Amino acid sequence: MVAMPRILRFDGPGKFFHVMNHAVEEGNLFTSTEDARAFLCPLAKEVKKRRLRVFSYCLMPNHYHLLVESTAGELSRAMQMVQQKFSLWFNRRYDRRGALFRSRFKSVQISTSEYLWVLLAYIDQNPVKAGIVSNPVEYPFGSAFLHGKGTVPPWLSTDLPGGMGDEYLRFMEMRGGEGGGPGCSVRKLTSDLEWLVEKWVEGETKEGCGLEEIGSMKAREWQDWLKKEAEKKPRRSYPAVLPPGPLLEALDEIEKMAPDWKVGRPGREIPGWPVMKAGLLRMVVGQSFGEIQARLGLCEGGAWFLWRKHRELLVKSETYLVRAGAVLQKATSMIFNVEVNSL
């Protein structure tokens, strides 16, 4: 059997990444202050070696999340050292053998300030979603705890790009209150996109189509993507690209601009919006026909019929394809609720 080559990581000096990993067989990793310290000490050493800058972290019982900058383009080397040192300590401490983590680690590049805000909130909210604490600042194994105490160590950076570090600190101070700026936007973004981030974490999103790409895709890019998907053999299931609730809400709003839009040959026309909604829920949300029928109130077989029509029109009707691309660009801008800026 020929060994598969490892997937290259697109690393480089100054690039930002969301890094994570899980314990093998869902075992525990961080259940004590000792465990957390054994992981954070080698992480701090990599910061001292100027391989990393760490902006946020959360050490959950069976996995971890980091938001880092790869300052020297050596992310893989830095994380290898952190995990290796922690694994050796952990195995000695708990008298165990073998691999501790599922894999090397998982990482995704962050290339927009909006995605950075989403991840800051997502990482902080992990222990809240798990029901461990009611507020991130109460969880002792996360960076939010240190911000809440006002005891941020030298290795934990707060100087995010474009003054975002100051905004983040203010957000930490007013957490749960009202206010403008990114501190307010992050709550909206997290609410809308939490589902999608979780799908990405679970490995269920479209490969190579992270939040940073989706938020900045233009109508023409959506057209090209949709047409390529439509020309392929239909999949049994589709990966998640956009969150279902916010997408459907955006499509409902866009529908109001042209409520009487129809598709099909003259004399055999049918309403266009059910076709578009069913098609996009299938193709860019990854929902099953049963889920689509429930969301749109369709009869049995209705979702399959509309989905087939959607794929046919994407390939045969330039007008429909152009409209679909424009609709997705408009919908994503409404979902993100911000103008996407590159880091």
Secondary structure, 3 states (H helix, E strand, C coil): CCCCCCCCCCCCCCEEEEEEEEEHHHCCCCCCHHHHHHHHHHHHHHHHCCCEEEEEEEECCCEEEEEEEECCCCHHHHHHHHHHHHHHHHHHHCCCCCCCECCCCEEEEECEHHHHHHHHHHHHHHHHHCCCCCCHHHCCCEHHHHHHHCCCCCCECCCCHHHHHHHHHHHHHCCCCCCCCHHHHHHHHHHHHHHHHHHHHCCCECCCCCHHHHCCCCHHHHHHHHHHHHHCCCCCCCCECCCHHHHHHHHHHHHCCCCCCEECCCCCCEEHHHHHHHHHHHHCCCCCHHHHHHHHCCCCCHHHHHHHHHHHHHHHCHHHHHHHHHHHHHHHHHHHCCCCCEC
